[in-house]
């Protein structure tokens, strides 16, 4: 005699299998923070933080005016259905102080930087709150690190 399984039993088995594979994937995800070390900064050959970030922070688009002055940074992800002011720009923090003017990055020499941490939106939101939905760029200088 042939037994037929109920559609409810089949759906339950599929949903359980989906939950198991989803949890396995989350454990295998790579770290969401990229660190640029002092050695990498020195080898890069760039003279200021703006040019270094333009070359290394691939998840962002960097905007300049026609004279080459920094005007903004936006994330490369697609448009969101929820639009908030500044939600496409990453939060930039230099030695614990939040940066407001992008020209500071052009004025900050790479010799003064000990490391840079690039956090994605999820990790940035955990660290800095909802204002960091587009990510966080932490810049650590030698002066603040005591080096």
C-alpha positions, 0 to 999 in steps of 0.5 A: 500500500502506498502512503501519501504525505500530507502537504502540511507535513511537506511544507513543515519539513521544507521550512525546517530545512530552510531555517537550518541552512539559513543559520549555517549561512549566517555563521559563515558570513565574512566580517563586516568590518574592513581595516586598513593598517598603517603598513597598507596606508604607507604602501598606498602612495596616497598623500591624504585621507580623501584620495586613500578612501576613494581608492580603498573604500569601494562600497562608496561613491565619492563626489567632488566639485569641478575644482576637485574639492570633496563634496560628499560620500554616498553608499553604492547600494540601491535606493531604499523604500524608506528615505531619511535625510543623510541615510546614504552618507556614511558616518565619519569619525576621526579619533572619536569626533564626528566629521561634518566637513569633507574638506577635512579628509583632503587636509588630513595627511596619510602620515598622520593616520594609524588605521582606518576601519570601514564598517558596513551599515549593519555593524555601523548601526550596532556601534553608532545607532541609526544615524550610521545606516550607510556605514561608519568610517573610523579614522585613527590617528597616531596622535590619538593612539599615542604612537 
